[in-house]
Amino acid sequence: MSDSIVAKEIYQEAIRSQCHSFYTDEQIEAWSAIAILPGILDRFFSDGIGWVSCVEDQVVAFAIRYPLNHLALLYCTSHFSRRGHGQALVERIELDAKLDQQETIFTEASLLSCSLLLRCGWQIVSPQSIKIGGVLFNRFLMAKSLGDQ
């Protein structure tokens, strides 16, 4: 099984199992469907730089940076959420971006991931509203300066 297939499975499982406090069923279905639609996530997996977090030999979380100054994807399975996997991946992505001489890193954070990123020192730049599959979502444009690390 390829890494992108495993990551897409984690992507779907994380959204479907952890987002009910933040999003409606309609939003969850529209968002999780992105994993199976051809071409939507392909560029992140083919051109991005990613890391995984494993328990024993099982991948339980992943993060992808694409382009160099953008945290594009960060997802963790429900069974291993809130155990430090996301934070470790965020810290690794930040370090990689800094090593690539990026001064700032950006992301579009879901309502679920916003609190993790705030704990990691990221700041909200602005709230955003987008449509996925015709369904309205709220999220946050967030950034972190890498110069002071």
Rosetta silent file (secondary structure, phi, psi, omega in degrees, C-alpha in Angstrom):
SEQUENCE: MSDSIVAKEIYQEAIRSQCHSFYTDEQIEAWSAIAILPGILDRFFSDGIGWVSCVEDQVVAFAIRYPLNHLALLYCTSHFSRRGHGQALVERIELDAKLDQQETIFTEASLLSCSLLLRCGWQIVSPQSIKIGGVLFNRFLMAKSLGDQ
SCORE:     score description
SCORE:     0.000 S_00000001
   1 L     0.000  131.006 -177.924    0.000    0.000    0.000 S_00000001
   2 L   -74.524  158.600  179.358    1.461    3.353   -0.975 S_00000001
   3 H   -58.420  -38.815 -177.947    2.067    6.141    1.511 S_00000001
   4 H   -68.148  -32.515  177.181   -0.541    8.343   -0.155 S_00000001
   5 H   -66.803  -45.125  177.813   -3.214    5.651    0.189 S_00000001
   6 H   -61.378  -45.151 -179.820   -2.470    5.272    3.911 S_00000001
   7 H   -62.148  -40.721  178.703   -2.462    9.069    4.337 S_00000001
   8 H   -65.822  -34.823  176.290   -5.801    9.400    2.541 S_00000001
   9 H   -66.548  -42.219  177.236   -7.289    6.737    4.815 S_00000001
  10 H   -63.559  -43.180  178.452   -6.032    8.620    7.876 S_00000001
  11 H   -53.517  -53.297 -178.301   -7.384   11.864    6.383 S_00000001
  12 H   -64.643  -45.746 -177.513  -10.883   10.409    5.989 S_00000001
  13 H   -63.017  -42.451 -179.375  -10.928    8.619    9.335 S_00000001
  14 H   -61.642  -45.286 -179.206   -9.733   11.701   11.224 S_00000001
  15 H   -65.720  -48.107 -175.831  -12.401   13.936    9.706 S_00000001
  16 H   -68.712  -25.674 -175.012  -15.230   11.438   10.105 S_00000001
  17 H  -102.353  -21.298 -170.988  -14.384   10.535   13.698 S_00000001
  18 H  -117.172   -5.244 -170.588  -13.137   13.768   15.283 S_00000001
  19 L  -103.385    3.299 -176.182  -14.966   16.688   13.704 S_00000001
  20 L   -65.129  -23.393  177.036  -18.559   16.223   14.909 S_00000001
  21 L   -76.605  -16.597 -173.163  -18.105   18.832   17.651 S_00000001
  22 L  -114.650  -27.136 -172.232  -17.074   21.421   15.080 S_00000001
  23 L  -133.661  156.280  177.319  -18.845   20.587   11.804 S_00000001
  24 L   -77.186  166.188  176.495  -22.201   19.278   10.576 S_00000001
  25 H   -58.192  -40.335  179.459  -22.626   15.845    8.991 S_00000001
  26 H   -62.584  -42.492  178.190  -22.950   17.540    5.595 S_00000001
  27 H   -65.055  -43.180 -179.042  -19.663   19.393    6.100 S_00000001
  28 H   -62.212  -43.395  179.260  -17.891   16.236    7.273 S_00000001
  29 H   -65.526  -42.689  179.327  -19.033   14.257    4.242 S_00000001
  30 H   -63.558  -44.028 -177.875  -18.021   17.019    1.800 S_00000001
  31 H   -67.923  -47.323 -177.171  -14.625   17.456    3.451 S_00000001
  32 H   -68.302  -25.261  179.437  -13.787   13.752    3.796 S_00000001
  33 H   -65.901  -20.666  179.233  -14.782   13.112    0.164 S_00000001
  34 H   -56.074  -33.967 -177.508  -11.777   15.146   -0.969 S_00000001
  35 H   -62.115  -30.339 -176.664   -9.577   12.121   -0.214 S_00000001
  36 H  -101.711   -6.136  178.051  -11.240   10.006   -2.896 S_00000001
  37 L   -79.778  129.629 -177.696  -11.723   12.659   -5.566 S_00000001
  38 L   -62.312  136.133  171.540   -9.049   12.368   -8.260 S_00000001
  39 L    86.704  -17.889 -173.644   -6.492   15.149   -8.402 S_00000001
  40 L   -68.836  -48.286 -177.921   -7.504   17.143   -5.311 S_00000001
  41 L  -101.354   -4.725 -172.317   -4.730   15.989   -2.952 S_00000001
  42 H   -55.567  -42.740 -177.288   -2.350   14.518   -5.538 S_00000001
  43 H   -64.041  -37.975  177.781   -0.018   17.516   -5.743 S_00000001
  44 H   -60.373  -43.816 -178.170    0.506   17.561   -1.967 S_00000001
  45 H   -74.541  -35.438 -177.913    1.547   13.907   -2.033 S_00000001
  46 H   -82.029  -36.708 -174.622    3.668   14.088   -5.184 S_00000001
  47 H  -109.028  -12.951 -176.684    5.402   17.434   -4.627 S_00000001
  48 L   -80.718  167.719  175.021    5.150   17.972   -0.876 S_00000001
  49 E  -110.429  122.405 -173.337    7.590   17.114    1.879 S_00000001
  50 E  -130.371  163.834  178.029    5.981   14.948    4.502 S_00000001
  51 E  -136.176  152.194  175.491    6.480   13.172    7.765 S_00000001
  52 E  -123.437  157.827  172.468    4.614   10.393    9.500 S_00000001
  53 E  -119.124  131.409 -175.140    4.203    9.403   13.125 S_00000001
  54 E  -121.934  150.794  168.428    4.058    5.686   13.853 S_00000001
  55 E  -119.903  118.793 -169.682    3.092    3.427   16.712 S_00000001
  56 L    55.752 -120.682  179.670    4.940    0.167   16.320 S_00000001
  57 L  -106.435   14.172 -176.356    4.765   -0.295   12.528 S_00000001
  58 E  -103.030  127.421  173.873    1.456    1.507   12.019 S_00000001
  59 E   -74.127  124.981 -177.326    1.275    5.032   10.592 S_00000001
  60 E  -117.351  -12.571  179.749   -1.120    6.954   12.856 S_00000001
  61 E  -157.733  156.247  176.613   -0.544   10.570   11.761 S_00000001
  62 E  -150.365  158.031  174.408    1.016   12.546    8.950 S_00000001
  63 E  -142.605  143.672  179.274    1.881   16.098    7.963 S_00000001
  64 E  -131.354  135.596  176.431    2.826   17.537    4.579 S_00000001
  65 E  -108.380  120.043  176.720    4.493   20.831    3.763 S_00000001
  66 L  -163.471  126.216  -11.949    3.735   22.219    0.304 S_00000001
  67 L   -65.773 -163.124 -170.389    4.955   24.615   -0.887 S_00000001
  68 L   -59.358  -26.852 -177.502    7.977   25.172    1.340 S_00000001
  69 L  -107.225   26.589 -173.611    6.297   27.795    3.550 S_00000001
  70 E  -139.924  121.559  169.887    2.913   26.061    3.934 S_00000001
  71 E   -79.336  105.613 -171.904    1.651   23.335    6.240 S_00000001
  72 E   -87.141  -41.507 -176.156   -0.748   21.749    3.767 S_00000001
  73 E  -141.513  139.122  175.795   -2.059   18.674    5.610 S_00000001
  74 E  -150.174  111.134 -176.582   -1.994   17.490    9.238 S_00000001
  75 E  -142.977  145.355  179.414   -4.130   14.523   10.282 S_00000001
  76 E  -137.518  140.728  177.363   -4.094   11.893   13.030 S_00000001
  77 L   -63.413  153.647 -177.409   -6.280    8.833   13.529 S_00000001
  78 H   -62.913  -34.293 -177.630   -8.831    9.054   16.302 S_00000001
  79 H   -67.552  -20.252 -177.290   -7.273    6.212   18.296 S_00000001
  80 H  -122.092   12.291  178.122   -4.022    8.135   18.629 S_00000001
  81 L   -72.434  155.101  178.786   -5.240   11.751   18.725 S_00000001
  82 L    61.233   33.351  177.614   -4.293   13.968   21.649 S_00000001
  83 L  -125.317   15.446  175.648   -1.185   11.880   22.359 S_00000001
  84 L    96.136   -6.057 -178.774    1.454   14.243   20.969 S_00000001
  85 H   -64.940  -46.488  179.940    1.635   12.972   17.395 S_00000001
  86 H   -62.627  -45.607 -179.604    0.236   16.172   15.874 S_00000001
  87 H   -62.536  -42.921  178.634    2.442   18.427   17.957 S_00000001
  88 H   -61.576  -40.450  179.081    5.554   16.413   17.101 S_00000001
  89 H   -68.219  -40.968  177.147    4.702   16.624   13.393 S_00000001
  90 H   -60.610  -45.692  179.498    4.048   20.369   13.573 S_00000001
  91 H   -61.765  -38.849  178.764    7.402   20.887   15.303 S_00000001
  92 H   -67.422  -42.720  178.084    9.164   18.780   12.648 S_00000001
  93 H   -62.409  -42.845  177.650    7.491   20.679    9.802 S_00000001
  94 H   -60.512  -45.651  179.622    8.500   23.989   11.427 S_00000001
  95 H   -61.732  -44.872  178.424   12.112   22.813   11.785 S_00000001
  96 H   -60.770  -42.977  179.581   12.231   21.663    8.165 S_00000001
  97 H   -63.241  -41.207  178.529   10.815   24.982    6.961 S_00000001
  98 H   -64.904  -42.469  177.479   13.391   26.864    9.003 S_00000001
  99 H   -63.017  -27.831  175.492   16.198   24.683    7.630 S_00000001
 100 L   -86.723   14.844  174.852   14.883   25.547    4.154 S_00000001
 101 L    64.432   30.790  173.975   15.355   29.222    5.120 S_00000001
 102 L   -84.200  134.410 -179.662   11.665   30.017    5.355 S_00000001
 103 L   -86.213  -29.121 -178.037   11.005   32.983    7.647 S_00000001
 104 E  -141.035  147.307  174.311    7.309   32.271    8.159 S_00000001
 105 E  -122.388  143.545 -175.648    5.090   29.241    7.732 S_00000001
 106 E  -122.097  162.002  169.815    1.370   29.426    6.948 S_00000001
 107 E  -160.440  164.682  169.401   -1.633   27.118    7.004 S_00000001
 108 E  -109.294  107.295 -172.253   -5.390   27.108    6.711 S_00000001
 109 E   -96.014  136.208  172.889   -6.479   25.506    9.975 S_00000001
 110 L   -70.802  169.678  175.104   -9.744   23.750   10.626 S_00000001
 111 L   -62.394  -28.711  178.576  -11.680   24.460   13.786 S_00000001
 112 L   -71.962  -45.402 -174.162  -10.250   21.168   15.082 S_00000001
 113 L   -86.236  -12.696 -177.885   -6.559   21.912   14.450 S_00000001
 114 H   -56.613  -44.667 -177.012   -6.615   25.589   15.398 S_00000001
 115 H   -65.531  -37.949  176.345   -6.171   24.924   19.137 S_00000001
 116 H   -61.519  -47.244 -178.157   -3.151   22.660   18.543 S_00000001
 117 H   -65.967  -37.060  175.720   -1.482   25.280   16.378 S_00000001
 118 H   -61.669  -41.729  177.183   -2.183   28.027   18.910 S_00000001
 119 H   -63.700  -27.938  179.181   -0.491   25.878   21.585 S_00000001
 120 L   -87.117    6.362  175.472    2.481   25.519   19.217 S_00000001
 121 L    93.380    7.696  176.458    2.850   29.304   18.970 S_00000001
 122 L   -76.668  158.544  178.260    0.997   29.942   15.726 S_00000001
 123 E  -123.473  147.539  175.276   -1.178   33.028   15.382 S_00000001
 124 E   -77.990  123.978  176.199   -4.497   33.546   13.667 S_00000001
 125 E   -85.749  -46.684  178.387   -4.056   35.920   10.736 S_00000001
 126 E  -167.103  150.392  170.949   -7.720   35.952    9.755 S_00000001
 127 E   -73.650  153.972  178.663  -10.865   33.839    9.761 S_00000001
 128 E  -135.041  151.968  169.726  -11.884   32.417    6.399 S_00000001
 129 E  -123.800  129.958  179.374  -15.019   31.013    4.852 S_00000001
 130 E  -134.356  166.407  173.553  -14.694   28.584    1.965 S_00000001
 131 E  -116.196  134.249  173.245  -16.915   26.162    0.098 S_00000001
 132 E  -122.858  120.013 -177.746  -16.074   22.504   -0.357 S_00000001
 133 L    56.573   33.017  179.650  -18.444   20.632   -2.614 S_00000001
 134 L    80.569    3.936 -177.639  -20.843   23.562   -2.353 S_00000001
 135 E  -106.846  132.385 -177.522  -20.856   23.394    1.465 S_00000001
 136 E   -77.575  135.928  178.105  -19.721   26.406    3.523 S_00000001
 137 E  -129.835  147.583  169.386  -16.845   25.972    6.027 S_00000001
 138 E  -107.376  140.091  177.361  -15.187   28.261    8.537 S_00000001
 139 E  -153.842 -174.856 -177.514  -11.457   27.975    9.144 S_00000001
 140 E  -131.065  132.753  166.130   -8.476   30.164   10.005 S_00000001
 141 E   -77.644  124.694 -177.332   -5.504   31.441    8.068 S_00000001
 142 E  -128.709  155.954 -179.462   -2.669   30.976   10.567 S_00000001
 143 E  -147.118  157.853  173.182    1.041   31.775   10.550 S_00000001
 144 E  -141.983  130.406  174.730    4.149   31.344   12.639 S_00000001
 145 E   -75.669  133.189 -179.029    7.382   33.299   12.408 S_00000001
 146 L  -101.590   -0.121 -176.738   10.331   30.927   12.315 S_00000001
 147 L   -70.410  -26.142 -174.044   12.988   33.558   12.929 S_00000001
 148 L   -98.950    5.402 -177.472   12.906   33.366   16.730 S_00000001
 149 L   -81.688    0.000    0.000   13.130   29.591   17.119 S_00000001
